[in-house]
């Protein structure tokens, strides 16, 4: 099978524990690009962060960001977007505040929250010095909801108490037009209903006239499952969640052992 597109998650997959892309992976990605393969970042991150990494790798390919809520083309033009219904934003914020759970949400380039947590910003800003993600701290959610052309693509909730997170997730699911997922053991993510990396990848492949069986998807967490299921070859990272490995067609090495590079070498370059 000739694979024409490789969709790659970022955190825990493309990026190592230092939030960097290894030199070996850079070389292998460049070889795959030169062969005509589409290398598509497919991430839960804010678009601005994904764009920065894409540019540093000189990918010049589409990007799926915010867990599939937004797609940009090779020129960074938005070609698809499914933001959260703004009528739900206040209700979601109130749920998090009531349960005393940290949250932020974001548009294409900025975080919004009622509190600034330096550790969160550091995580997104480290590893790639070309991008600084800003945060808008607000006192009243009404001031944000009133912003003209506001697009909220994703909420991220973080708490070490998993029981609290699961309780919040159940409440979010009851809202109706919200879909939930997770990318780390200590977080819950909320997007618009039926928003996922898999659905975004389906949309992108339709535009590129690429069949699912011509796609490799590589990931490590729950929010990657939909694209691993969509792709002809779904690959789980060695450091990935157990249930992701169970559902995958193939398991590669960890993100600190050039797992992504090894998949591309084996299935694209050989």
C-alpha positions in Angstrom: 0.0 0.0 0.0 1.3 3.5 -0.9 0.4 5.8 1.9 -0.2 9.4 0.7 -0.8 11.2 4.0 0.6 10.8 7.5 -1.4 12.5 10.3 0.7 13.0 13.4 -0.4 14.1 16.9 2.0 16.5 18.6 2.1 16.1 22.4 3.3 12.6 23.4 3.8 11.7 19.8 5.8 14.0 17.5 7.2 15.9 20.4 9.6 14.3 22.9 9.5 14.9 26.6 11.2 18.2 26.1 8.5 19.4 23.7 10.9 19.1 20.8 11.1 17.3 17.5 14.2 15.1 17.4 16.8 15.6 14.7 16.2 12.1 13.3 12.5 12.7 13.1 13.2 16.0 11.2 15.3 14.2 8.7 12.8 11.4 8.1 9.9 13.9 7.7 11.8 15.8 5.2 12.5 12.6 3.2 8.8 11.8 3.3 7.9 15.3 2.1 10.3 15.0 -0.8 8.6 11.8 -1.8 5.3 13.7 -2.1 3.7 12.4 1.1 1.4 14.9 3.0 2.7 15.3 6.6 -0.2 16.7 8.6 0.0 17.8 12.2 -3.2 16.8 13.9 -3.2 18.2 17.4 -5.4 19.4 20.3 -3.2 22.5 20.5 -4.2 26.0 19.7 -3.7 26.7 16.0 -0.9 29.3 16.6 1.2 26.7 18.3 0.7 24.1 15.6 1.5 26.7 12.9 4.8 27.5 14.6 5.9 23.9 14.8 4.8 23.4 11.2 6.8 26.3 10.0 9.9 25.2 12.0 9.7 21.9 10.1 9.0 23.6 6.8 6.0 21.3 6.3 3.9 23.6 4.0 0.9 21.2 4.5 -2.5 21.5 6.0 -2.9 21.4 9.8 -5.7 20.0 12.0 -5.8 21.9 15.3 -8.0 22.1 18.4 -8.9 18.4 18.2 -10.4 18.8 14.8 -12.3 22.0 15.3 -10.2 23.9 12.7 -8.3 23.0 9.6 -6.0 25.3 7.7 -4.5 24.7 4.3 -0.8 24.8 3.3 -0.9 28.6 3.3 -2.4 28.8 6.8 -5.9 29.8 5.4 -8.8 28.5 7.4 -10.7 26.0 5.2 -12.9 24.4 7.9 -14.0 25.3 11.3 -16.5 24.1 13.9 -16.4 26.3 17.0 -18.4 25.7 20.1 -21.8 27.4 20.2 -21.2 30.7 22.0 -24.5 30.3 23.9 -22.8 27.4 25.8 -19.6 29.2 26.7 -20.9 30.9 29.8 -22.5 27.7 31.0 -19.3 25.7 30.5 -17.3 28.3 32.4 -19.8 28.3 35.3 -19.5 24.5 35.6 -15.7 24.7 35.9 -15.9 27.5 38.4 -18.5 25.7 40.5 -16.3 22.7 40.8 -13.1 24.8 41.3 -11.4 23.2 38.3 -8.8 25.2 36.3 -9.8 25.8 32.7 -8.9 27.8 29.7 -10.4 28.0 26.3 -9.0 29.3 23.0 -9.6 30.8 19.6 -7.1 30.6 16.8 -4.2 32.1 18.7 -5.0 33.1 22.3 -6.0 31.5 25.6 -8.8 32.9 27.8 -9.3 32.2 31.5 -10.2 33.9 34.8 -6.8 33.2 36.1 -3.2 33.0 34.7 -1.2 29.9 35.5 2.4 30.3 34.4 3.1 26.5 34.3 0.4 26.1 31.7 1.7 28.9 29.5 5.3 27.6 29.9 4.2 24.1 28.7 2.9 25.6 25.4 5.7 28.0 24.9 8.7 25.8 25.6 10.4 23.7 23.0 9.8 26.1 20.2 11.1 29.6 20.7 9.2 31.0 17.7 5.9 31.3 19.4 4.5 33.0 22.5 1.0 32.0 23.4 -0.8 34.8 25.2 -3.6 34.6 27.7 -6.5 37.0 28.2 -7.5 37.0 31.8 -11.1 38.2 32.5 -13.2 38.8 35.5 -16.6 38.4 33.9 -17.2 35.9 31.1 -19.8 38.4 29.7 -16.9 40.6 28.5 -15.6 37.8 26.4 -18.9 36.5 25.0 -19.6 40.0 23.7 -16.4 40.1 21.6 -17.1 40.4 17.9 -16.3 37.4 15.8 -15.4 35.2 18.8 -14.7 31.6 17.9 -14.2 29.3 20.8 -12.8 26.0 19.5 -11.9 24.1 22.6 -12.0 24.1 26.4 -9.3 22.5 28.4 -9.8 21.5 32.1 -7.0 20.4 34.3 -7.1 18.8 37.8 -5.2 16.1 39.5 -8.4 14.8 41.0 -9.7 12.4 38.4 -13.0 11.9 40.1 -13.7 15.7 39.9 -12.8 15.6 36.2 -15.1 12.7 35.5 -17.9 14.4 37.3 -17.3 17.5 35.2 -17.2 15.4 32.0 -20.6 13.9 32.8 -22.1 17.4 33.3 -20.5 18.6 30.0 -22.0 15.6 28.2 -25.4 16.5 29.5 -25.3 19.9 27.8 -26.1 18.3 24.5 -24.1 20.1 21.8 -20.7 19.4 23.4 -18.3 16.5 22.8 -15.6 15.6 25.3 -12.2 13.9 25.2 -8.9 13.7 27.0 -5.2 14.0 26.1 -3.6 13.5 29.5 -4.6 11.7 32.7 -5.2 15.0 34.4 -7.3 16.8 31.8 -10.7 16.9 30.0 -11.3 18.6 26.7 -14.5 20.0 25.4 -15.3 20.8 21.7 -18.4 21.2 19.7 -20.6 18.1 19.2 -19.1 15.6 16.7 -15.8 17.5 16.5 -12.8 15.1 16.5 -9.5 14.6 14.8 -11.1 11.7 12.8 -13.9 13.8 11.4 -11.5 16.6 10.5 -9.1 14.1 8.8 -12.1 12.8 6.9 -12.9 16.3 5.7 -9.3 17.0 4.7 -8.9 13.7 2.8 -12.1 14.4 0.9 -10.7 17.7 -0.2 -7.4 16.1 -1.1 -9.0 13.1 -2.8 -7.2 10.7 -0.6 -8.8 7.5 0.5 -8.8 6.4 4.2 -6.7 3.3 3.3 -4.0 5.7 2.0 -3.6 7.3 5.4 -1.4 6.7 8.4 -2.5 8.2 11.7 -0.1 8.3 14.7 -1.2 9.2 18.3 -1.0 8.3 22.0 -4.2 9.4 23.7 -8.0 9.2 23.7 -8.4 12.3 21.5 -6.4 10.4 18.8 -8.6 7.4 18.7 -11.0 8.7 16.1 -8.2 9.4 13.6 -6.5 6.1 14.3 -9.9 4.4 13.5 -10.4 6.4 10.3 -6.9 5.8 8.9 -6.0 2.7 7.0 -3.1 2.3 9.4 -3.7 3.4 12.9 -0.4 3.6 14.9 -0.2 3.9 18.7 3.0 5.2 20.4 4.9 3.0 22.8 4.2 5.6 25.5 0.5 5.7 24.6 -2.6 4.8 26.7 -3.3 1.1 27.0 -6.7 1.2 25.3 -5.2 3.2 22.3 -2.6 0.4 21.9 -5.4 -2.2 22.0 -7.3 -0.4 19.2 -4.2 0.3 17.0 -3.1 -1.6 14.0 0.5 -1.2 14.9 2.5 0.0 17.9 5.7 1.9 17.5 8.4 3.0 20.0 7.9 5.9 22.4 8.1 9.6 21.7 11.6 9.7 23.3 12.7 6.8 21.0 11.9 8.4 17.6 8.6 6.4 17.3 7.2 8.6 14.6 10.4 8.5 12.5 10.4 4.7 12.7 6.8 4.5 11.4 7.5 6.7 8.5 10.7 4.8 7.6 8.9 1.5 7.7 5.7 2.3 5.9 6.5 5.3 3.7 10.2 5.3 2.9 10.9 1.5 2.5 
